[in-house]
């Protein structure tokens, strides 16, 4: 499905990120992925998917120059990038009254500004070649009335707005941009969800369970492929039916 294509995934060491890397590689893509602090996990994943088609790179998504340099490096190491997956993100369980300005800024910086900087660096090549696909990872927290941290929900809402506007602008270059909106997923940021809220989610979810990282990853792979060539500017929910 992704044979002869090259993908880059930000935040490739978490539960969803590593599943995305495995899925894209499993479907035939060459995959570069970034890590910030989890070097051991990154190198382990690189070894697991050995063969020279998967490579880990250290990146702070807020480093503008570093993102530009890395886009060039990945092209040299693997091939020009056809697929960008913006998965890197942070969360913080904090009631609104206790959120400080620095908490708000960090949430917006990593989840929104980082996505902007990395996308700007990587889509340049797609624009030149007039071909590509971008998949952004949002969250149900930004789309439903849920008991979630306000600054996290705000940041994830911005992912959808970014996706819709960018999809319109890049359509003239044959570059598609979509977002995936996961609900409760095993591992990752969902590990911080209190048991009471978890049970409440299950009661309102038609499938009555949490999703699996692999299920999200397979949707990413599909949207990145030519099989989804008529899907653009969408925020697709994968939440078990909430």
Buried (B, 14 or more C-beta within 10 A) or exposed (E): BBEEBBBBBBBBBBBBBBBBBBBBBBBBBBBBBBBBEBEEBBEBBBEEBEEEBBBBBEBBBBBBEBBBEBBEBBBEBBBBBBBBBBBBBBBBEBEEEEBEEEBBEBBBBBBBBBBBBBBBBBBBBBBEBEBBBBBBBBBBBBBBEBEBBBBBBBBBBBBBBBBBEBBEEBEEBBBBBBBBBBBBBBBBBBEEBEEEBEEBBBEBBEEEEBBBBBBBBBBBBBBBBEEBEEEBBBBBBBBBEB
